[in-house]
Structure formats: structure tokens, C-alpha cells
């Protein structure tokens, strides 16, 4: 076999620049009190990623960085399997520029699927269409013509007859090179938008005593330091890229060849070159590049036992793993590893080997794994697993666990998205107004009875512009001069779904923010209201039935105080555990106000009302009667508004009396 020295000289020069850059952007970060949020394998599911970044308070509903000094770490494998890998990379690239303005940063370690794409191994690519544009067909035609010309030229060099270019052959080629194929290849090339960005990433990242990598280590790898492992992997990527470019420049391979095509051509070309002696300098470079490519079975980046592919942390039994980790720690110190790569069977984050390894691949891709979106938070020595519907403390830290598992407060709920679509993705609404506009205008795809509630509400599927969401439709309109409910006589009884709109407007106006968005809507011939359906939620009835304890009972009780205050204000006599909804962040929502807004001047029952949130207290006192009247007059009759305003004054007197007796700090609170 001929030597590699011609190309190695070029590679050494290029690697010198690479290593110098790696020193400037060191994969070891020291930030003693850093808050770290780590994300496992995304595999093109940008919706799942966004949902967890919002859950972790890293981004807002507009996908802007709000994480402050948080360090966000992606453990590789954002590509393949799912369709939206490009959107995932775009999001990370955007956040990478935003985070430093608040003292934060975004880190990304390479996974095996990034490596496969560097090497043009496209077996797991789900969809090329996201890279396509209106010029894709033209580019494919140009690429096919280039491929035909290449076959003729290489056929002459190899002494092989050229295949006939039949329509069937073209159709087959086009089917394996669909729209977006050429563009994706260019975008992931060393000088492409995404390829250049990804190639700057390490395979290992150390932050304090936490090591982030995609897969697993074994004791026989730790003869190399983390920096040396990173240089080894970067060197292999560089060697491949430079060798490929030499062969592309020579016309031996084409830039859009996949891995198998490159290796097949390399083997044929090597046989042809071996028959030639002596080599010219150019031929010597070609042979060196070919030999470099054909050494791929020895590459650390592709070996099954390498750090991008190994499943040691998954496969080791607990006792064996503790011993193996001890050997690794002899080289690296008292580190703990955070890894992806191996989806956990129950789709939950797991700590192994005495909390020295955290496996956080929970199969986030809805398209492929149908798993569970998750994130890992590390702060003040503590470790918390975050999910859409809650969190789990894996390693406790002083004061950290309570702070990170606390429910979402009503005060912050207005700016947070807990609205989800059917497939688990966040709905693309920036605020309540855009959501309500959607509910007014979207097509009703289906409607079915919920099977609960005396007003026979219906669950509706809405769709518009590719967005789908569920809502509740109520169309009750009952009016009597007198009726009996729960042993009580109500005069001028009115049971009307339009009251839900009044409850929402009042909740927003006075700062409660605990009634889901709702709009008037006519479906077929039925006038009623549509209210957003809260996915991934439970009722208070089910919480009690399943004996699920609140993550913060004090805050939970404060939420109930605000419900009690609101029900007194609107004189809602129909509150029950079935119409109190608890979302996945432990925020409490109120629905079913069709029997509220009674014609009583006195509040319903203030005996249990002992607390009030400060913002609500301020607005309760200062919002003018005219503002309340203007907000509610589309939904309530004048005498219903008049009774509400009288109850408001009685509640102000009640709360002020409590403050006078107990002191302001004993009665008023902030979220």
C-alpha cells in the first residue's frame, strides 16, 4: 500500500489551525454556580425541543432566550429520523447568538448521527424536502447531467463500458435524489451553513465536574484526556473532508455521492492506480486520499465501541458499572457523565452507578420513537429531570429542588405557553389574541360529546393552515324566573355559555389570569362558545382520586384562595372538583361559569377567604367601574354587571378588614 505522506502534510497544516481554534473555544468550562440544562437526542423534532426549552424557562413563546446565565447543552443527534433537523439547527444557531447577551451560552456536542451526515451516510435521513426550494428541480437536472458525464469519464479511465442512460435509469436516480437532496448535501458540507457550524463542535464537553457526551466511555479510552479525544475525533473529520475534496477536485468522485458510493469508487480507483507505476505527484496525492478514506473501519468516529456509538453505560449491570466508572474517575477525577444515544425503555431519565451517569435520551422524536420530551437541569449540585407534565428530583440540592419544581404562578402564566396541539407540539400562538382569532375562524373538523357535565359540552377539533387544536364547545341557553339548584332557590335564573366569555374578560382585567381563552362561536346553527382545551392536564377530581400530592402545597392553597375570591366575585355557585383544571406546570385553571353572575349583591361565602395576591388586590380596588362595564357588556345584562360591581365593593371591604386585623404581609402575597 502506498504511503499517506502527501495528504498528511496538508492535513497537519489544517489541523494546526483547528487545534489553535479549539484552544480558544475550550471544551472545558469552569462556572461554579452555573445552571445547566441538557437536552438529549432530538432527531428532528423541533416541536418537542421547543416545548422543553420553554418548560425549562430557557426560551419564551416567541423562542427568544430568557434563560439568563443558563448554559444550554445539546447532546448531539439533532439530525435524521425526524423531519425537522434543519429547524432544530436554526433554533440553536439563533439561541447561540442571543444567550451571551444575558450571560448565558449554548453548547453542542456531536452525536453519531452528525458524524454519519459528515460522512454522507444518509441511511437515516427522513425527509429532504425541508431543504428544497423553487430551484430544486433545476439543480437535480444539473446534478444528473454531471453524474452522466462523470460515468462516461470514469468508464474511460477504468476501461469499463458506459451504462445506457435510459428514462428508467434517470427515474431511478431521481427517486434516490429527491428535491432537497442536493441542497442538503451542500448545507452540511464543510463550508455549508450547517456543516461548518457543526464541525466546530466538540464530542466531549466538561463543565465543572460534569462531562457531556453523546454515548459512552470505557476505561480503555481514558488513556487520552478529554482534549485529546476531541482532537482525535476532529482530526478524523478533517481527514475525511480533505481527502474527499481532493478526490472531488480530481473528478474521481462527485460532491453529492453518498458514503457507499464514495467507498465503492475509492476501491475501484485504487485498483486502477495500483496498476500504474511510478506515480506522478498528483497520482500520489490521489492514492493517499483514497487510502485515507478506506481506513474508515479503524476510525474512532465510526467504531461500535467508540465514544459516539458505545452503549456501555446502558449495558453494564449496576455492580459492574460502578467498578468501571471508578476506573474512569481515576483518570478524569470525580466527574459525572450526562449522555444520550440509548433511549430508555420507560422513556424517563435515569441515574445509574450511584448517580455518576445520567441517561437522558427519552426518545423525544414523536415521528420515530413516540417517546417523551425531557430535559435535565443541574444546579447547585442538584439534578432534576424535567418533563412536560412535571419534574423529578434525581439528586437533591439545598433549596434547588423546591425552586425548580414549583408550579407556574398565575402572574407568569400570561406569558408562558401551556397550550399544546394534538401531536404534542406547542401551538404557534404568541398570545391569547392570536389563539382566539384562530378559534373564531378555524374549520371545525369534528365534534363529539365529552360525556360529562350537565350542560353537555362537546370536544371540538379545529384546523387552519395546518394547525390543529382541541376546544370545548358549549351552547347552553336556559332562562327561568325561578329554579332550584342544590336545595337553594334562585330567582331570575340564567344558565348561559356566554358567561364563560365574561369570566375570561374579568379574569384578564383584574389580573387573575386563570380562565382559559374563550370566544363566541356559531357551529352549524348553534350559537355558543369555544374555549381552548388544555392538553396534558388533569382535573382536581382526578388528582384527588389518584392521590397526587401538589409539588408545592403552600402555593397550591394560594391558587385555591384565588379561585374562591373569583367565585365570590362572579357568584359562581357551580364550582366543583371536575371543573378545576391543573396543567402540566401545576397552574390551576377555572372553567364552567355558565351558572355564574347571579343577581346577588352579596358575595357567595367569604368565610374561607383569607389571602389575596397583591396585583389582584390592587386592580380590584383601582380598575374603574366603567372599564369593567365596557369589558363585560357584550356578554352580561346591565343588572348582572350592577350586581357584580356591588359584590366587588363588599370583597374590598372584607379584604381590607383582614389586612387591618392581621397586617398586610399576613394577607397579601406575591407569586
C-alpha atoms as one frame of an Amber mdcrd trajectory, in Angstrom:
protein
   0.000   0.000   0.000   1.322   3.408  -0.938   2.025   5.960   1.807  -0.190
   8.763   3.024   2.505  11.425   3.359   1.322  13.785   0.579  -2.085  14.326
   2.082  -0.869  14.125   5.665   1.251  17.204   5.132  -1.833  19.120   4.100
  -3.836  17.677   6.984  -1.192  18.589   9.568  -1.242  22.211   8.441  -5.024
  22.325   8.556  -5.136  20.601  11.938  -2.744  23.137  13.362  -5.341  25.825
  12.724  -8.099  23.595  14.072  -6.267  22.859  17.310  -5.462  26.514  17.789
  -9.144  27.318  17.456 -10.084  24.534  19.850  -7.856  26.104  22.491  -9.710
  29.400  22.102 -13.070  27.632  22.420 -12.082  25.091  25.032 -14.474  22.194
  25.693 -13.769  22.603  29.415 -15.847  25.295  31.112 -15.500  26.410  34.708
 -18.534  28.167  36.127 -19.011  27.128  39.715 -22.648  28.062  40.206 -23.831
  27.589  36.642 -27.332  26.414  35.915 -27.099  23.813  33.171 -29.958  22.495
  31.060 -29.098  19.440  28.943 -31.197  18.043  26.095 -30.902  14.503  24.749
 -31.404  13.177  21.226 -33.894  15.416  19.382 -33.771  13.699  15.971 -35.522
  16.436  14.053 -38.433  17.012  16.439 -38.231  20.777  16.823 -41.656  20.917
  18.477 -40.600  18.601  21.286 -37.394  20.592  21.704 -39.229  23.908  21.894
 -41.681  22.530  24.435 -38.858  21.512  26.778 -36.872  24.717  26.357 -39.997
  26.605  27.357 -40.633  24.233  30.224 -37.081  24.877  31.445 -37.554  28.669
  31.158 -34.802  28.901  28.556 -36.976  30.464  25.824 -40.283  32.317  25.723
 -43.299  31.727  23.493 -41.530  33.589  20.675 -38.467  31.350  21.050 -36.356
  34.188  22.423 -33.712  33.455  25.037 -34.917  34.150  28.600 -32.516  31.751
  30.305 -30.213  34.405  31.732 -26.861  32.813  32.618 -28.069  29.275  31.912
 -25.730  27.006  29.950 -27.776  25.010  27.438 -26.141  21.772  26.260 -27.401
  19.664  23.353 -26.033  16.101  23.402 -25.962  15.627  19.642 -28.231  13.681
  17.302 -30.406  16.550  16.172 -30.350  15.084  12.643 -32.002  12.051  10.990
 -35.116  10.013  11.844 -37.326  13.093  12.232 -38.060  15.628   9.506 -37.158
  18.993  11.024 -33.460  18.773  11.767 -32.898  21.984   9.841 -35.324  23.873
  12.101 -33.593  22.432  15.163 -30.217  23.710  13.960 -31.687  27.097  13.055
 -33.093  27.409  16.573 -29.789  26.505  18.225 -27.864  28.875  15.959 -30.241
  31.682  16.883 -30.051  30.960  20.606 -26.267  30.760  20.398 -26.183  34.440
  19.427 -28.893  35.510  21.889 -27.676  33.754  25.044 -24.423  35.717  25.584
 -26.365  38.988  25.802 -27.752  37.701  29.118 -24.602  35.917  30.239 -25.743
  32.509  29.012 -24.315  30.210  26.383 -25.303  27.372  24.076 -23.082  24.299
  23.776 -23.441  21.383  21.369 -21.599  18.076  21.428 -21.523  15.845  18.379
 -23.515  12.645  18.133 -23.126   9.649  15.878 -25.809  10.957  13.523 -23.959
  14.225  12.969 -20.951  12.065  12.167 -22.941   9.975   9.692 -24.013  13.126
   7.904 -20.447  14.454   7.790 -19.544  11.222   6.009 -22.639  11.337   3.748
 -24.085   8.171   5.277 -27.714   9.001   4.589 -29.474   5.812   5.668 -31.426
   7.554   8.412 -32.422  10.746   6.616 -36.186  11.044   6.915 -37.017  13.870
   4.572 -35.077  16.064   2.172 -37.999  18.343   1.356 -37.209  20.829   4.133
 -34.101  21.845   2.165 -35.905  22.135  -1.169 -36.810  25.398  -2.901 -38.161
  26.511  -6.263 -34.799  25.769  -7.918 -34.523  22.183  -6.686 -35.702  20.530
  -9.897 -33.187  22.529 -11.921 -30.377  21.565  -9.549 -31.343  17.895  -9.780
 -31.236  18.056 -13.578 -27.790  19.652 -13.428 -26.636  17.053 -10.912 -27.946
  14.203 -13.063 -26.173  15.560 -16.139 -22.989  15.879 -14.067 -23.442  12.284
 -12.973 -23.834  11.119 -16.597 -20.698  12.983 -17.651 -18.829  11.521 -14.692
 -19.835   7.979 -15.682 -18.503   8.481 -19.191 -15.165   9.840 -17.964 -14.629
   7.241 -15.247 -15.675   4.497 -17.620 -12.854   5.530 -19.898 -10.352   5.582
 -17.018 -11.498   2.230 -15.664 -11.837   0.605 -19.068 -15.487  -0.221 -18.435
 -18.366   0.304 -20.863 -20.740   3.138 -20.032 -24.244   2.196 -18.940 -27.111
   3.231 -21.159 -28.865   6.331 -19.852 -32.444   5.164 -20.204 -35.521   7.048
 -18.930 -35.902   4.281 -16.357 -32.337   4.843 -15.128 -32.983   8.565 -14.793
 -36.224   7.954 -12.923 -34.418   5.652 -10.506 -31.652   8.203  -9.954 -34.176
  10.961  -9.352 -36.043   8.828  -6.826 -32.879   8.417  -4.767 -32.047  12.116
  -5.129 -35.376  13.815  -4.344 -35.919  17.588  -4.160 -33.750  18.956  -1.386
 -31.066  16.253  -1.688 -28.515  18.479  -3.418 -29.280  21.448  -1.171 -28.988
  19.346   1.981 -25.645  17.953   0.841 -24.315  21.451   0.228 -25.668  22.799
   3.526 -23.925  20.045   5.512 -20.632  20.262   3.608 -17.556  21.633   5.434
 -18.212  25.104   4.013 -22.008  24.856   4.186 -24.164  26.803   6.625 -24.842
  23.841   8.904 -21.792  21.744   8.127 -19.377  24.495   9.125 -21.354  25.229
  12.294 -21.495  21.579  13.368 -17.837  20.899  12.639 -16.852  23.485  15.222
 -18.465  21.373  17.960 -16.580  19.012  20.284 -17.523  15.435  21.054 -16.889
  15.967  24.779 -17.675  18.961  26.941 -16.695  19.348  30.568 -18.425  21.906
  32.792 -17.068  21.762  36.328 -17.388  18.078  37.291 -19.977  17.268  34.615
 -18.893  15.602  31.376 -21.357  15.829  28.498 -21.014  13.417  25.596 -23.313
  11.616  23.229 -22.724   7.945  24.028 -20.457   6.057  26.447 -16.859   5.675
  27.540 -14.859   2.695  28.686 -11.688   2.550  30.808  -9.532   1.705  27.788
 -10.368   5.087  26.213  -9.257   7.230  29.119  -5.585   6.939  28.314  -6.486
  10.027  26.290  -7.623  13.187  28.033 -10.900  14.786  27.008  -8.977  17.342
  24.959  -7.059  14.577  23.179 -10.270  12.666  22.463 -11.777  15.808  20.967
  -8.680  16.371  18.828  -8.718  12.754  17.671 -12.336  12.992  16.556 -11.866
  16.409  14.935  -8.806  15.062  13.149 -10.752  12.171  11.631 -13.476  14.515
  10.393 -10.865  16.807   8.879  -9.008  13.913   7.253 -12.236  12.719   5.643
 -13.210  16.194   4.433  -9.800  16.961   2.931  -9.473  13.528   1.322 -12.938
  13.809  -0.191 -12.207  17.291  -1.515  -9.005  16.111  -3.221 -10.972  13.375
  -4.987 -13.822  15.752  -5.900 -11.351  18.249  -7.353  -9.829  15.428  -9.400
 -13.236  14.368 -10.734 -12.846  10.918  -9.170 -15.989  11.312  -7.067 -18.840
  13.821  -7.097 -19.683  16.090  -4.140 -23.163  14.632  -3.766 -22.061  10.988
  -3.577 -23.191   9.109  -0.508 -20.816   7.128   1.683 -21.298   3.783  -0.070
 -20.796   5.359  -3.491 -17.584   7.050  -2.352 -16.147   3.844  -0.913 -17.086
   1.801  -3.978 -15.411   4.303  -6.285 -12.370   4.531  -3.983 -11.819   0.767
  -4.179 -12.123   0.725  -7.974  -9.847   3.730  -8.354  -7.228   2.206  -6.066
  -7.032  -0.914  -8.212  -6.550   1.216 -11.304  -3.827   3.288  -9.649  -2.036
   0.234  -8.299  -1.548  -0.901 -11.890   0.321   2.298 -12.648   3.977   2.776
 -11.749   5.622   5.029 -10.984   3.124   7.629  -9.690   3.124  11.243 -10.613
   2.867  13.648  -7.678  -0.825  14.184  -8.440  -1.487  10.438  -8.582   0.383
  10.038  -5.307  -1.981  12.544  -3.684  -4.981  10.737  -5.132  -3.795   7.407
  -3.762  -3.131   8.936  -0.343  -6.646  10.391  -0.245  -8.176   7.070  -1.323
  -6.252   5.130   1.305  -7.309   7.643   3.955 -10.983   7.110   3.103 -10.678
   3.343   3.035  -9.235   3.341   6.548 -12.724   4.187   7.892 -13.200   0.873
   9.781 -10.439   2.000  12.157 -11.881   5.453  12.792 -12.897   6.209  16.372
 -15.835   8.173  14.982 -17.349   5.045  13.416 -16.267   2.235  15.730 -19.066
   0.473  17.592 -17.036   0.688  20.799 -16.133   4.336  20.228 -17.424   7.257
  22.309 -20.067   8.189  19.739 -21.537   4.692  19.441 -20.790   2.697  22.600
 -23.699   1.601  24.795 -21.589   0.653  27.801 -23.485   2.926  30.173 -26.705
   1.236  29.094 -25.443  -2.346  29.031 -23.307  -2.505  32.166 -25.034  -4.018
  35.141 -25.059  -1.800  38.197 -22.270  -3.573  40.073 -20.027  -3.812  37.005
 -20.731  -0.213  36.048 -19.735   1.112  39.464 -16.344  -0.572  39.074 -15.888
   0.677  35.510 -16.826   4.242  36.437 -14.360   4.103  39.318 -11.618   3.245
  36.814 -12.669   6.126  34.557 -12.664   8.522  37.502  -9.092   7.592  38.290
  -8.188   9.310  35.038 -10.734  12.133  34.935 -11.414  12.846  38.601 -14.801
  12.826  40.414 -16.885  13.536  37.335 -20.408  12.521  36.459 -21.483  11.835
  32.891 -24.570  13.108  31.097 -25.254  11.091  27.942 -27.848  10.384  25.275
 -27.767   7.829  22.426 -29.635   4.970  24.160 -33.389   5.601  24.542 -34.542
   4.483  27.974 -37.187   1.772  27.955 -39.709   3.682  30.054 -38.876   6.982
  28.330 -37.760   8.576  31.593 -34.371   9.995  32.572 -32.348   7.566  34.696
 -29.396   7.924  37.054 -27.033   4.941  37.159 -23.967   3.803  39.072 -24.515
   5.837  42.246 -25.590   8.935  40.318 -22.396   9.021  38.285 -24.165   8.605
  34.922 -27.387  10.289  33.794 -29.035   8.797  30.722 -31.285  11.436  29.202
 -32.319  10.056  25.795 -36.059   9.539  26.290 -36.934   9.101  22.616 -38.056
  12.692  22.041 -38.814  12.241  18.342 -42.571  11.799  18.001 -42.139  10.655
  14.392 -39.766   7.810  15.190 -39.755   6.852  18.868 -43.061   8.286  20.095
 -41.181   8.871  23.329 -41.263  11.573  25.954 -39.732  15.049  25.653 -37.416
  15.760  28.551 -34.534  17.869  29.804 -32.018  17.590  32.631 -31.356  20.513
  34.929 -28.170  20.744  37.001 -27.928  23.496  39.572 -26.110  23.891  42.893
 -25.129  20.225  42.803 -28.703  19.049  42.368 -30.086  17.214  39.354 -33.719
  17.379  38.217 -35.439  15.559  35.349 -37.899  17.851  33.590 -40.901  16.630
  31.612 -43.847  18.398  30.053 -46.156  17.170  32.786 -43.886  17.598  35.792
 -40.427  17.006  37.155 -38.466  14.557  39.285 -35.619  15.295  41.664 -32.801
  12.830  40.960 -30.179  14.411  43.207 -31.315  16.877  45.853 -29.559  20.175
  46.458 -30.010  22.794  49.126 -33.019  24.864  48.107 -32.791  23.919  44.446
 -35.382  21.168  44.191 -38.265  23.200  45.572 -37.460  26.173  43.397 -37.397
  24.153  40.211 -40.487  22.036  40.822 -42.731  24.884  41.919 -45.921  25.314
  39.900 -46.405  28.069  37.387 -47.978  31.086  39.033 -50.958  32.952  37.674
 -48.796  36.047  37.382 -46.384  34.432  34.923 -48.942  32.259  33.177 -49.998
  35.040  30.851 -46.594  34.987  29.140 -45.992  31.238  29.168 -47.294  28.706
  26.674 -49.036  25.700  28.141 -51.162  25.279  25.027 -50.383  22.116  23.078
 -51.505  20.677  19.777 -52.708  17.151  19.073 -49.296  15.600  18.403 -47.691
  17.120  21.482 -46.178  20.186  19.833 -46.674  23.670  21.280 -49.318  25.648
  19.422 -47.798  28.503  17.387 -49.683  31.306  19.115 -47.700  34.225  20.517
 -50.508  35.452  22.763 -54.134  34.892  23.689 -55.348  37.190  20.918 -53.857
  35.105  18.120 -55.243  31.949  19.704 -58.704  33.485  19.993 -58.586  34.673
  16.373 -57.768  31.085  15.419 -60.748  29.738  17.392 -63.070  32.235  15.698
 -62.015  31.357  12.155 -60.672  27.774  12.110 -62.617  24.990  10.447 -64.496
  22.563  12.680 -63.147  19.150  11.683 -65.047  17.057  14.221 -67.190  17.410
  17.327 -68.183  14.831  19.926 -69.801  14.761  23.341 -67.419  14.851  26.275
 -69.787  12.700  28.322 -69.520  14.825  31.452 -71.313  17.905  32.734 -74.976
  18.808  32.887 -74.632  21.287  30.007 -73.461  18.543  27.608 -70.239  20.240
  26.417 -68.568  18.943  23.266 -64.925  18.456  22.347 -64.180  20.094  19.008
 -61.232  19.597  16.677 -60.249  22.815  14.899 -57.889  23.162  11.938 -56.484
  26.078   9.982 -53.319  26.471   7.897 -52.054  23.068   9.031 -52.519  23.854
  12.739 -54.861  21.658  14.769 -56.130  22.129  18.308 -58.944  20.979  20.563
 -61.535  23.240  22.143 -64.698  22.896  24.253 -67.986  23.964  22.678 -70.871
  24.938  24.956 -74.246  26.052  23.631 -76.441  26.189  26.721 -79.039  28.976
  26.913 -81.540  28.458  29.754 -83.548  31.208  31.410 -86.192  30.837  34.108
 -87.885  33.166  36.546 -87.104  30.753  39.374 -85.265  27.454  39.717 -83.954
  25.188  42.456 -80.331  24.030  42.477 -78.678  22.179  45.320 -81.575  22.851
  47.653 -81.458  26.613  47.013 -83.961  28.793  45.178 -82.530  31.107  42.501
 -84.617  33.967  41.146 -84.204  35.152  37.567 -82.081  32.070  36.897 -79.891
  32.225  33.801 -77.610  29.403  32.623 -75.722  30.633  29.556 -72.477  29.659
  27.844 -71.774  33.333  27.070 -70.910  33.759  30.747 -67.652  31.918  30.007
 -66.557  34.890  27.880 -67.443  37.284  30.687 -65.426  35.204  33.165 -62.396
  35.244  30.868 -62.533  39.017  30.307 -62.895  39.706  34.023 -60.029  37.326
  34.864 -57.740  39.178  32.459 -58.866  42.640  33.527 -58.283  42.055  37.243
 -55.070  40.034  36.960 -56.350  36.553  37.876 -55.321  35.071  34.505 -56.845
  31.708  35.419 -59.708  31.311  32.923 -58.635  29.755  29.581 -59.198  31.840
  26.422 -62.739  31.597  25.055 -64.680  33.177  22.174 -68.293  33.270  20.996
 -68.726  30.913  18.057 -71.605  29.604  15.990 -71.227  25.994  14.859 -73.783
  24.938  12.307 -76.955  26.534  13.685 -75.932  26.540  17.330 -74.738  29.749
  18.992 -72.279  29.066  21.787 -68.693  29.493  22.945 -65.389  27.811  22.127
 -62.802  27.546  24.894 -59.273  26.187  24.496 -58.841  22.603  25.643 -55.853
  22.203  27.958 -53.904  19.139  26.847 -51.704  17.117  29.227 -53.815  18.236
  32.179 -55.879  16.659  34.951 -58.920  17.762  36.884 -58.813  18.374  40.603
 -61.242  15.456  40.846 -58.725  13.100  39.248 -55.878  14.495  41.335 -57.763
  13.640  44.487 -58.854  10.267  43.161 -55.289   9.311  42.211 -53.900  10.820
  45.419 -51.392  13.002  43.604 -49.777  15.433  46.016 -49.162  19.022  44.845
 -45.488  19.756  44.271 -45.868  22.835  46.477 -48.851  22.662  48.792 -48.485
  26.250  50.034 -48.666  27.676  46.514 -51.409  25.222  45.632 -53.526  26.504
  48.527 -52.910  30.087  47.410 -54.221  29.189  43.960 -57.378  27.887  45.620
 -57.729  31.128  47.566 -57.759  32.990  44.243 -60.395  30.619  42.883 -62.506
  31.271  45.966 -62.100  35.024  45.526 -63.088  34.856  41.857 -66.113  32.651
  42.546 -67.283  35.115  45.197 -66.825  37.984  42.773 -68.854  36.369  39.963
 -71.147  34.498  42.360 -70.402  31.125  40.823 -72.397  28.503  42.685 -71.339
  25.665  40.388 -67.679  25.228  41.346 -66.659  21.586  41.787 -63.513  19.479
  41.503 -64.429  18.464  37.958 -64.213  21.990  36.553 -60.883  22.912  38.091
 -58.070  22.016  35.666 -54.423  21.508  36.650 -51.983  21.969  33.785 -48.606
  20.277  33.363 -46.851  23.107  35.227 -49.258  22.857  38.173 -51.108  26.033
  37.273 -54.816  25.943  38.142 -57.497  26.953  35.638 -61.226  27.515  36.091
 -63.877  26.504  33.556 -67.695  26.144  33.557 -69.038  29.557  34.524 -72.389
  29.159  32.768 -74.200  29.458  36.118 -72.226  32.413  37.440 -73.083  36.131
  37.542 -76.159  35.733  39.744 -78.286  38.683  40.762 -76.991  38.879  44.313
 -75.360  41.945  45.800 -73.527  39.973  48.489 -70.571  37.652  47.771 -71.322
  33.945  47.899 -69.311  32.963  51.003 -66.240  34.805  52.261 -65.687  32.693
  55.374 -62.719  30.826  53.823 -61.273  33.824  52.032 -58.139  34.829  53.971
 -55.499  35.655  51.313 -55.206  37.741  48.164 -52.470  38.157  45.560 -51.103
  41.713  45.583 -51.666  42.526  41.904 -55.259  41.312  42.046 -55.815  43.315
  45.229 -54.501  46.449  43.559 -56.661  46.004  40.459 -59.701  45.046  42.492
 -59.502  48.479  44.107 -58.378  50.637  41.188 -59.987  49.352  37.969 -62.859
  51.705  37.276 -66.470  50.564  37.102 -66.660  51.912  33.563 -63.761  49.692
  32.436 -65.431  46.600  33.881 -68.749  47.577  32.310 -67.179  48.097  28.877
 -65.407  44.714  29.050 -68.484  42.768  30.141 -71.406  44.457  28.406 -71.120
  42.269  25.259 -71.888  39.266  27.477 -73.847  40.430  30.544 -77.022  42.398
  31.069 -76.818  45.733  32.894 -78.303  44.437  36.137 -75.874  41.468  36.125
 -72.966  43.904  35.876 -74.507  46.068  38.590 -74.658  43.110  40.994 -71.046
  42.220  40.164 -69.845  45.741  40.968 -71.641  45.674  44.311 -70.025  42.339
  45.190 -66.659  43.809  44.290 -67.081  46.578  46.845 -68.084  44.061  49.524
 -64.981  41.981  48.782 -62.749  45.057  49.007 -64.218  45.776  52.432 -63.678
  42.150  53.519 -60.022  42.017  52.425 -59.239  45.442  53.876 -60.688  44.301
  57.197 -58.399  41.242  57.141 -55.403  43.497  56.441 -56.352  45.804  59.292
 -56.686  42.875  61.689 -53.725  40.687  60.637 -51.372  43.027  58.839 -50.700
  43.374  55.111 -47.989  40.711  54.894 -50.251  38.145  56.551 -52.987  38.652
  53.957 -51.334  39.759  50.719 -48.811  37.653  48.812 -46.900  37.683  45.546
 -46.298  34.688  43.315
